[in-house]
Amino acid sequence: MLALALMVTFAAPGARAVPSFAAQTGQPCNACHVGGLGPQLTPFGRDFKLRGYTARAVPWNIPLAGFVNASYVATAKAQDAPPAPHFGRNENLAVDQVSLFLAGGLGHHLGAFVQTTYDGVGHAFSWDNVDVRAVTTAHFRGSNMVLGLTLNNSPTVQDPFNTLPTWGFPYTDSGLPPGPGASPLIGNLGQTVLGVTAYAWIDSRLYVEAGGYRSLGARMLARLGADPFSPGEIDGVAPYARVAYHRNFGTQNVEAGAFLLDARIFPGRDHSAGAADHYTDVGLDASYQAFMQNQDVITLNARYTYEKQKLNASQPLELSARRDLDLQDIRVDASYYWRNRAGLSAQVFDTWGGGDDLLYADNRRRRPNSAGFVFQIDETPWGDGRSPFGQRFNVRVGVQYTAYLSFDGAGTDYDGSSRQAGDNNTLRVFTWIYY
């Protein structure tokens, strides 16, 4: 609510690639984003975000933007049941989402990125990514610093690098194809929490951040279109910390970092066990970018997450058979963009962990293991801002293919009904349209 109120102020006179940011800065989308469209950030885009979305080339612009994401989805074998009402078991067309953004800066110290979305698969409206910032600059012992506070609704939505869950590859997806059932908590709290974190960006090299998150009330989440019961309710405040070191080498840059989220969760908001599940997510990440003289771009992103689980509530509630479990996840992706316009990307992913007869009862091996590859080809013809429909218009078209080596525990007969991991291999043809 604070985010929306602040953006109403922005609209009075006086991330993801968002056209209102392009209008505000006077820069084309490819100045901030690899490939001419978000969310993968260039060094300029990272700096713009960390400085609170405040860079401005015009006295005032309307801080509104819109986005439509549509796709055709087909799996190697039809799903056992339709993925949602009004859809078939396979080969579906959908408007995946329609979003409205209030995004821009006010003066030199305030800025925000606020998104609300209509889900074309679930046929529902909800709030989406929120990142409201207050920033200032300081000098200390010869170092230049950007100091900021961010109010946001998802751990990692505020992060300037494309290695963590919110803005990590594949950058676009759909609610139609099947997906693995297990993933670390840090990527599953979005739109169910609200947090404040403080950060410092020192000499454009060292990034440090710390803060905490609380769950919103069930009634409030229902009004905002979010699921009040998944993944559950945080007991008190969940601390979050982040550190990353970034270095430019001419037209190349590298980054290496670490992150931490520690949360106690009442599963399904059920307090009857008298205790909460305890999740500790720790991880490492790294990235590399190279910008060629001919405008070709090469990027590499990597993330490893280790999650320690103490299921102090789930076990007595008979949601899990074991109290102590772990979950590990690794993802590495690379992209090559010709003239920062047409791109080829690939990712390898692997999730594995301890088995549990109740927690993973829907798969034959009772384990969370899933692994595979994602391949994508896409083109953004007007990332340079030369669209015949004006600077604010941008579009991306692409083809994405996901191939599974294992799915929810196994590669063959993973669910006990002879279904293979490869049956879930997914072809997706998609388009993004921004204005």
N, C-alpha and C positions, 0 to 999 in steps of 0.2 A: 504493500500500500504506500509506503514511503517512496519507493521507486517511481510509482505511477504519479504521485503528487509532485515529485521533483521534475518529472518530464513534462507535466502540464505547465510548470513554470518555464521550461525551456521553450515551449511552443509560443509563449507570449513574445511580442516584439521586444526588442532591447537586447568480431567478431567473426564472425561470418561477414563476408563482404556486404556492407549495407550502403545503398546508394546515398543516403543522407550524409554519411561520412565522406563520400566522394565529393558531394556538393559543398560540404563544409570546408574541406581541406583544399579543394581545387585540384586534387590529384586523381588520376584514373585508378581503377580497382587494382591494377597490377603493381602499383606503387606499394600497396600494403599487403598484397596477397600473391603468393606463388600460383602461377597458372591463370592469373587474371580474375580469380574469384575465390572467396574464402572457403574454409576458415584458415588455411595454412598461411602463417604470417611471415613476411619479410622482416629484416631488422627495422625498417621504417615503420612497419605495422606494429611491431612489438613496442617500439618507443611511443607511438601514438596511443596505444592501449594503456601502457604504464603511466603515461602523463595524463590519464583521466579522460581520454577522448577530447582533449581541449584544443589541439592545434586547429587554427582557423585561417582561411584565406579570404573570406567574405565577412561583412559585418553581421549578417544574419541569414539563416536558411531554415526552411521548414524541416524539423528533425523527424520526419516520417518516412518510412520505407515499407515495401511489401514484397512478399516472396511466395512463389508457388512451386511445389515439388511434385512431379507426377512420374509414374513409372509403369512398365510392363514387367511382370514377374512370372517366371516359370521354373519349377523344380524338376529334377531328373525323374522323379516319380511323384505322382499325385499324393497329397497329404491324406491322412486317414479321415480328416474332417475339414470342412471349410475353415480358413483361418479367422473369419469374421462373418457376421450376417451379411447377406447380399453378395457374397463372393463364392466362387467355385473352389473345388479342391486343388485346381491347378490353372495356370495360364490366366492370370488376372491383370486387368488394367485398373489403376487407381490414381486419384489425386491424393498423394500421401499426406501432404500437409499444406496449409495456407497460413502464412504468418504475417502479422503486422508488427513493425518495429517502431519504438520511440527511442531514437538514438542520436546523441549529440553532446556538445559541450556548452557550458555556460561560464563565460569568463575564462580565467586561467586556473581555476581551482576545482570546478565541479563538472562532472560528466556522467553519462549513463548509457547503458545498452539494455533495453527492456523489450522482451518479446512475448507476444501472446499468440497462440496457435490453435487452428482448427485441424483436428486429426481426421483425415478423410477415410481412414480405415475403420477407426472406432466411432466415427460420427459424433465427435464431442469437442467442445472448446476447453482450453485450459491455459493457465499461465505457463510460460516456458522460461527460457534463460533470463536471469536478472543479474545485472552487475552495475551497481551505482558507486561512483568513486568521488572522494575528496582528496586532492593532491596539493603538494607544495614542493618547493625546491630548497635545498640547503647546501652549505659548504662547511666541511669539517676537516681540518688538518690536511688541506690540499685535495680533498676528495669532493666531487660533485655528486649530490644525491637527489633523487626523486623520492619523496616520502608520501605514502598514501594509505588511505583507509578504503576498504571495499565492503559494501553490503551486498551479499549475493545469496542465491538460493541453491547452490550446488557446489560441493567441493571440487575444485579444479576448473570451474567455469571462468575464474578470474586469472588463470595462469597464462603467461605470455608465450609459452612454447606449445608446440603441437605434439607433445609426447604423452600427455596425461589423458585420462578417459574422455572428458567432455568434448575436447576439440581434436581427438586423435583420429587417424585413418580408420575406416574408409570415408569419413566426413559426411556421408549421406547413406541412409538406409530406408527400409520400409517395414511396416508391421505385418506384411503378408507372408514372407517366407519363414520357415521354422528356424530357430536359433538355439544354441546350447543353453542349458538351464542354469549353469553355475558360472559366477564371475565374482571378483572381489567386491566388497561392500563399497569401497571408495567411488566406484562408478555407478552405484545404484541408489544414491540418496537424493539425486536431482529432483527439484520441485517439491520435495517433502520437508525441507529444512530451510532455515534462515540463519545466516551467520555473518559475523564481522571479523575481518582479518586486517592486520596492519602489515605493510611491506615497505622495503627500502630497495631502491635500484641504484647501486653505488658505482659511479664511473662507467656506467653502461656495461658493466662486467658482472658484478655480483648481485644476485637477487636473493633476498631473504624475506620470509613471510611467516606469520604466526597468527592464530586466532582460534575461534571455536564456532560450533554449530548446535542449534537446538531444533527439535521437531516442532512444527506448527500443530495446532489443535486439529483433531479429526474433523470437526465441523468446518473450520476454515479451509482445510485442504479439499474437502468435498465441494465447497463453494468455488474454489479455484480450479476445479476439474482434475485434481490429483488423487491418487489412491491413498487413503488415510492409513491403510493397514500393511502396506508393503513398502520397504522391508520391515517396518515396525516403528516404534517410538523410542527416541533417544532418551536415556536416563540422564537428566541434567544436561551437561554440555560436552560435546565431543571435540577434543582438541585437534587442531590441524597445524602442520608445520611444513615448510618448503624451503629448500635452498638450491640455487643453481649458479654455476659459473659459466659466463658467456664471453667469447673472445672473437673479435674480428681480425682476419688476416687478409687485408686487401678486399677482394670481392668474395672471400670465403668467410664462414663463421662456424664455430663449434660451440656446443653447450654440453655440460654434464651436471647432473643434479641428483637430489634425493627428496623423498616426501614421506609423510607420516600422517595417518589418521587413526585415532584411538576412540572407539565408541562402544558404549553399553546400550544394548537394544532390547526392548521388550517385544518379542515377536508377536505380530498381529495386535500390538498394544495390550497384550494380556499380561496383567501384573500378578496373576493368581499363584505363580510359582514362587513368589517372594524374592526373586532374583532376576537379573538381566543377563542375556548373552553378552559376551565380551569379545569384540573384534579389534585386532591390532593389525593395520595394514602398513607395511613399510616397503619402500621400493626405490629403485634406481632408474634414471633415464638419461638419454643422451641424444643429441641431434647434430646434423651437419648440413650446411647449405653452400652451394657454389653457384655464383652468377657469372656466366660467360660474357665476353664482349659482344657476341652475336645475340645476346638476350636468352640463350638457352640456360636452363636452371636444373641443377641436380640437388635432391634433398634425401636425407636419411634420418629416420626417427626410430628410437628403440625404448622399450619400457619393460622392466621386470618388477613384479609385485609379489610379495610374500604376505599371506594373511594367516595369522594365528587366531584360532577360534576356541573359546571356552564357552560351551553351550549350557550355561548354568540354568537357563529357563527352558530351552527347547527339550532338553533331556527329560526333566520331570513332567513336561507337558506332552511327552511321547511324540515329539516332532523329530527327534533324533535319538539314535540308540547309544551314541557315544558323546561324552562331554568334551573331549579334547580332539580337535581336528585341525587340519591345515589346508590351505588352498594356495596354489602358485599359478602365476600367469605371466607369459612372456609374449611380446609382440614386437616385430621389426618390420618396417615398411620403407620402401625406397621409391622415388619418383624421378622421372626425367621429363622436362617440359621443353618442347621445341619452340623457340622464340617466346617463351613464357606464355604459351597459348594452347598448344596441343600436347597432351601429356599421356604417359604410360606409367602406371603405378603397380606395385606388387607388395603384398604383405604375407608374412608367415606368422601364425599364432598357435599357441599351445597352452592349454589350461589343464592342470592335474592336481590331485590332492588325495587325502585319506578317504577311505570308503566308509559308508554308513548305511545300514539296512533300512532305516526309516527316512533319512534326509534325501537319499537318492533311490527311493523305492520304485520310481517309475522307469528305472533302467536295469537291465539284466545283471550287470556286474556291480551295481550299487556303488558306483564311483562317479566323480564329476568330470572325468577326462574328456576333452574335446580338442581337436587339432586340425589344421588345414591351411589353405591359402586363399587369398583374395587378389584378383587381377582386375585392373580397371584401365580403360582408355576413355579419354574425355577431351573435349575442345571447348574453349571459351573465345569466340571470335572477336568480341568487343571489349576485352579486358583493358585495352589501351584507351578506353573512353571515346572511341570514334563510332559509336553506334549511330545508325541513321535515324534512330528514334530518340536521340538525345543522350546526354551524359549519364542520366540516372538509369537508363535501361541496360541490362546485362543478362546474358543467358549462357548456360552451360548444357551441353548434351554429352551423354556418355553411355558406355556399356560396362557392366560390372559382372564378374563371375566369381562365385565362392565355391571352393572345392573342399570337402571334408575328408580327412584321413580317419578320424574317429569322431564320434558324436555321443555325448551323454554316456560315456563309459566304455565304448567299444567301437570297433570298425565294422563288425558284422553282427547281425542279429542283436543290436544293442538294446532293444526294448522287449525281447522275448517273443516278437511276432514276425520274425524273419526280416525286419526292416534293416537295411544297411546304411552306414554313415553316408555313402555316396548317393543314396536316394534323396538326400536333402541338398545336394549340389544345386546352386541357384544361379540362374541367368536373370539379370536385371538390366533393362534399358530405361534410362532416366533422363529427365530434363529439369533444370532449375531455371526459373524466370524471376528476375528482380526488377523492381522499379522504385 
